[in-house]
Amino acid sequence: MEIKVTIADPKRMKPKPQDESQLGFGRIFTDHFFIVKHDAGKGWHGPSIEPIRPLSLDPASMCLHYGQEIFEGMKAYRGDDDSIYLFRPEENIKRMTRSAERLCMPPMDEGLFMEALKKLVLLEKDWIPHGAGTSLYIRPTMIATEIALGVHPSNRYLFFIIVGPVGAYYAEGFGPTKIYVSEKYTRSAPGGVGDCKAAGNYAASLYAGREASKMGYTQVLWLDARERRYVEEVGTSNIFFMIGNDLITPPLSGSILPGIMRDSIIRLAGSWGINVLQRQLSIDEILQANADGTLKEVFASGTAAIVSPVGQVYCRGKEYVIGDGGIGSLTGRLYDEILQIQYGKKADPFGWRVKIS
């Protein structure tokens, strides 16, 4: 399918941010977006890049009632020579296909997805910031739009991609965060959709996240739903623990998101000779390792922040400092290495970087 491109009226284009230190995350969006429709029996049709606008949805649109909504998150980076790079975009596309299948939604044509992604980013390349740690965030989304009430998979869908310049995901930037262990609330359960990037997963996390924020903590460390014992994710990210000489992360058991950055860290750390384990890890084991001094580092991983060092953990009425409360040496090394691969500053031995301009 040919993607129709309609350029916004220059008089209506938004002013681009001048102070990149004030970008924040997810508050600014560019002048254009990609959009395509799907109808049962017809498939995907009418792909276009056009001036960004509000969507028009009937109040009975099924996404508003039954939660058929999935999305992805990725970034475009500007290199020193103004080259534009993506980081493992094919993995995001594959993951969205898996999310669609789990929620009974039609898979987006992966070739069209990649073409639309590249065309939109290149059209909006002047919005890609120049500063270290900045990028153009990319949010592909699919929603159910059939006008009907009654629990069944929708017969109509809308897929769109919006983009916008971003700085650091956390207010701390690349600095130690504080996390709160929730033993009361859970994010997902075995057999559910915790391994999909589905909107409902994030709605389920909000209440506990707000409670943690009130107490001064950045994110919630989720435990498993069955026993409330084993660590799973932290906020919207995967989690890693350096205990002794082992880098440990929870296994992909179906209730946590198979993070692309998680996979990148596992492969990168393994290439450095670090023993990476994917196994269940109880909160009691973590607290004991911290008490006996074998817990050296804790960090979260995700597209938005790459890695986020964890300096303090609150659990069962007590706050625990991880190491010296600062950024661990492995955490810092992983952050720097991946960042330099993303911006084209270092060799890419894994073939993760995709140059599009």
Secondary structure by P-SEA (a helix, b strand, c coil): cbbbbbbcccccccccccccccccccccccccbbbbbbcccccccccccccbbbbbbcccccccccccccccccbbbbccccbbbbcaaaaaaaaaaaaaaaacccccaaaaaaaaaaaaaaaacccccccccbbbbbbbbbbbbccccccccccccccbbbbbbbcccccccccbbbbbbbccccccccccccccccaaaaaaacaaaaaaaaacccccccccccccccccccccbbbbbbccccbbbbcccccccccaaaaaaaaaaaaaccccccccccaaaaaaaaaaccccccccccccccbbbbcbbbcccbbbbcccccccaaaaaaaaaaaaaaacccccccccccccc
